[in-house]
């Protein structure tokens, strides 16, 4: 009886030794290690310095988000604009409308000299040598007179475009498109409504407001 007890005890000891000698299995994917790696990566990103050059590069010529809060030197009420603009001018300049392609007065207009002014406030916008043939159906300019045009984000019709307006009165001109491959100095196309413009051959604004022009 005693010898049988000894044999059972020895067998139990051998089994325990065998189990303890097997190394614990290592899981293939551990959440602890993943969390640690993510934390380390997050620390690296948080510690990375901001590079002013890149932020300045991507924000250059960035259009402003909205025209609602903008103020302009020539501020008039809706009634005042209606009194000096014809219905089509008001629809396009003040209500951001668009004339039909190929119907504008200046679509196929290519003078060698002169200036295109805002039809609303008469501010100079584009020089004759800014204009080029794009075949788009509207007057196209690769640049504007410095400071004459402002850009705004336009999210209408489910698209994100860049609207251009007169910087003096906020009148809607059209939209600007970039990177279309035109052989121009800027590779930009200011697509402008003819109704928004008034051409002068002498290259200067006439000094007349729209009310005076309509009476002439």
C-alpha distance (Angstrom), angle and dihedral (degrees) to the residues before:
residue distance angle dihedral
X1 . . .
X2 3.77 . .
X3 3.80 92.5 .
X4 3.81 90.8 51.1
X5 3.80 90.3 52.8
X6 3.80 90.8 50.7
X7 3.83 91.2 51.0
X8 3.80 91.8 51.4
X9 3.80 91.1 48.8
X10 3.80 92.8 50.3
X11 3.83 91.1 48.7
X12 3.81 90.9 52.5
X13 3.81 91.8 50.3
X14 3.85 91.5 51.0
X15 3.83 91.8 50.6
X16 3.81 91.6 50.6
X17 3.78 91.4 49.5
X18 3.82 91.1 50.2
X19 3.81 93.2 51.3
X20 3.80 93.7 46.4
X21 3.81 91.3 51.7
X22 3.84 93.0 60.6
X23 3.85 109.5 92.7
X24 3.81 116.2 -125.3
X25 3.79 114.6 -97.7
X26 3.82 114.8 -106.8
X27 3.79 115.1 -137.4
X28 3.82 115.5 -121.0
X29 3.83 93.8 -131.1
X30 3.78 121.1 24.2
X31 3.77 123.8 -169.6
X32 3.79 90.9 -148.5
X33 3.80 93.4 60.2
X34 3.82 91.6 43.1
X35 3.79 92.3 52.2
X36 3.77 90.0 48.5
X37 3.80 92.1 51.6
X38 3.79 92.8 47.1
X39 3.77 91.1 49.0
X40 3.78 91.3 50.5
X41 3.80 91.2 48.9
X42 3.77 91.6 48.5
X43 3.78 90.2 52.1
X44 3.80 90.4 52.8
X45 3.81 92.3 50.6
X46 3.78 92.5 47.0
X47 3.78 90.9 49.0
X48 3.82 94.1 49.5
X49 3.83 110.0 109.0
X50 3.80 122.2 -122.2
X51 3.80 111.5 -111.9
X52 3.81 109.6 -141.7
X53 3.80 93.3 -159.3
X54 3.80 94.2 63.5
X55 3.79 95.5 43.9
X56 3.79 90.2 50.1
X57 3.79 91.4 47.2
X58 3.79 95.3 53.8
X59 3.81 94.0 43.2
X60 3.80 95.4 51.9
X61 3.81 114.0 115.6
X62 3.78 88.3 0.7
X63 3.81 110.5 164.5
X64 3.77 117.6 -121.1
X65 3.78 117.0 -108.6
X66 3.79 101.8 -121.9
X67 3.78 143.3 10.4
X68 3.80 94.3 -153.0
X69 3.81 96.8 88.7
X70 3.80 97.3 35.0
X71 3.79 121.1 113.5
X72 3.80 125.7 -153.8
X73 3.82 134.7 -163.2
X74 3.82 91.3 -114.9
X75 3.81 103.6 54.0
X76 3.81 117.6 173.8
X77 3.77 134.8 163.2
X78 3.78 121.8 -110.5
X79 3.80 90.2 -105.5
X80 3.80 91.3 51.6
X81 3.80 90.9 52.6
X82 3.80 91.9 47.0
X83 3.80 89.0 53.8
X84 3.82 93.4 58.3
X85 3.83 104.2 30.5
X86 3.78 127.5 68.1
X87 3.84 116.2 -123.5
X88 3.82 94.8 -95.5
X89 3.80 92.8 47.6
X90 3.79 90.6 49.4
X91 3.81 92.1 48.2
X92 3.79 92.7 53.2
X93 3.81 104.3 31.2
X94 3.81 98.7 39.1
X95 3.82 103.6 22.4
X96 3.83 97.1 38.6
X97 3.79 95.5 -118.0
X98 3.82 127.6 160.5
X99 3.79 130.0 -132.4
X100 3.80 119.1 -132.4
X101 3.80 114.8 -88.2
X102 3.79 115.8 -95.6
X103 3.81 95.1 14.2
X104 3.81 101.2 91.1
X105 3.79 123.4 111.6
X106 3.82 93.0 -127.7
X107 3.81 100.3 40.1
X108 3.83 92.7 102.0
X109 3.80 95.8 23.4
X110 3.83 112.6 121.2
X111 3.82 112.2 166.2
X112 3.79 120.3 173.5
X113 3.81 94.1 -134.2
X114 3.77 138.2 16.4
X115 3.80 139.8 73.9
X116 3.81 135.0 -93.5
X117 3.80 109.6 -137.1
X118 3.79 131.3 -166.1
X119 3.81 108.4 -87.9
X120 3.79 89.4 -143.5
X121 3.81 105.9 49.0
X122 3.84 101.6 6.7
X123 3.82 94.1 -121.5
X124 3.86 113.7 154.6
X125 3.82 110.9 -105.8
X126 3.82 112.5 162.0
X127 3.78 136.8 16.8
X128 3.79 120.3 -133.3
X129 3.81 90.7 -114.5
X130 3.82 90.3 58.1
X131 3.81 90.3 66.9
X132 3.80 122.5 94.4
X133 3.80 139.3 171.1
X134 3.78 109.8 -96.0
X135 3.80 101.5 156.7
X136 3.81 90.6 -134.8
X137 3.81 96.0 122.7
X138 3.81 96.8 -110.8
X139 3.81 133.3 75.5
X140 3.81 108.6 -80.1
X141 3.81 127.8 -156.5
X142 3.79 127.7 -179.1
X143 3.81 93.1 -153.7
X144 3.79 142.9 3.3
X145 3.79 136.3 -136.1
X146 3.84 105.7 -77.8
X147 3.80 111.4 -87.2
X148 3.81 94.0 2.8
X149 3.81 98.2 107.0
X150 3.80 132.2 48.2
X151 3.80 126.4 -159.2
X152 3.79 127.8 -139.6
X153 3.80 135.2 177.6
X154 3.81 111.3 -104.1
X155 3.83 116.0 -162.8
X156 3.80 97.9 172.5
X157 3.83 122.7 131.3
X158 3.81 91.4 21.0
X159 3.81 92.5 -69.3
X160 3.79 132.7 110.2
X161 3.79 108.9 -133.7
X162 3.79 136.6 154.3
X163 3.78 114.2 -111.6
X164 3.81 120.1 -154.4
X165 3.81 122.3 -149.8
X166 3.79 137.0 177.1
X167 3.80 106.8 -90.1
X168 3.81 90.7 -145.7
X169 3.82 101.0 53.7
X170 3.83 105.6 4.7
X171 3.81 92.3 -117.6
X172 3.80 113.8 164.6
X173 3.81 112.3 -109.0
X174 3.80 103.8 169.9
X175 3.81 134.4 -96.7
X176 3.79 137.4 -54.0
X177 3.82 122.6 -134.0
X178 3.80 126.3 -165.6
X179 3.78 136.6 -157.7
X180 3.80 98.4 20.3
X181 3.80 92.5 136.2
X182 3.80 100.6 -111.3
X183 3.80 113.1 157.3
X184 3.80 94.6 -117.8
X185 3.82 131.8 121.4
X186 3.82 93.2 -103.0
X187 3.83 105.0 26.3
X188 3.81 86.5 -133.7
X189 3.80 127.9 125.3
X190 3.79 118.2 -154.4
X191 3.81 99.7 -159.8
X192 3.82 102.8 -158.4
X193 3.80 133.8 -178.4
X194 3.81 112.6 -119.8
X195 3.81 88.2 -139.8
X196 3.81 88.7 63.7
X197 3.81 91.6 58.1
X198 3.80 141.7 67.6
X199 3.79 119.9 -168.1
X200 3.81 124.0 -141.2
X201 3.80 121.2 -171.5
X202 3.78 95.3 -155.0
X203 3.78 90.5 64.1
X204 3.78 96.6 -122.1
X205 3.78 137.0 93.7
X206 3.79 112.2 -96.1
X207 3.78 94.1 -133.2
X208 3.80 90.1 -127.4
X209 3.75 120.6 121.4
X210 3.81 121.3 -135.4
X211 3.82 91.2 -94.5
X212 3.80 92.3 57.9
X213 3.81 92.2 44.5
X214 3.80 92.3 52.6
X215 3.81 90.4 53.5
X216 3.82 94.4 48.8
